[in-house]
Amino acid sequence: MSLIDSLVENWSYAGIFLLLFGINVVPILMPPSWIVLASIYSAYPSFHPAYLAVIGATGSAAGRFVLLLISSKTRRFMSEKRRASLDILGRYLAGKKYAYFLVSLIFALGPLPSNMLFIGFGIIKARTAGIFLGFWIGRAISYFVLVSISSVAFRPFLHLFSSHFTGMIALDSLGLLSVFAFATVDWEKLIIERKLIFNRPRFRS
């Protein structure tokens, strides 16, 4: 019996929550959460898609919250100038009503992995409920839709995912590179002067 089967059969929805929580804490090389939920629904059709979506979104949001907290610890390795630049971005977004909520909602509804989003939020030390509310709503909607149509669309996506592990590595690598680029942008120049400038990364000694 696999770990997934053991969790689902012994813990039911609680096991699914723990599974989604663990997947979303780890920043790279994890399968898409909707693939996991769709596979569970395919193997255990007695579960209701709406309940799976709610439990999955809750587990995902909780896991991403932990990832955000862990990512915020990486700031200690950045130079004072880098942290000051990122703080400018954080204050700018905090000053825009619903900015964090809308960014999280739109991102959660889309196909891109959310690890890069929460690593970025962690780096700028974002701490608002809007981040997780937007993410939860977006994920609940997308999970419900994808799980509901999994009987039609699940097999092709599962085959694509399982037979292209290198594709997942490439996608995660692209995400990490985007986070690196995000951290090296001179946000003061971009926000105030509308000039996109990348600074050479400097680490604290």
Secondary structure, DSSP 8 states (H G I E B T S, - for coil): --HHHHHHHHHHHHHHHHHHHHHHHS-SS---HHHHHHHHHHH-TTS-HHHHHHHHHHHHHHHHHHHHHHHHGGGGGB-HHHHHHHHHHHHHHHTSTTHHHHHHHHHHHSSS-SHHHHHHHHHTT---HHHHHHHHHHHHHHHHHHHHTHHHHHHHHHHHHHT-HHHHHHHHHHHHHHHHHHHHB-HHHHHHH----B----B--
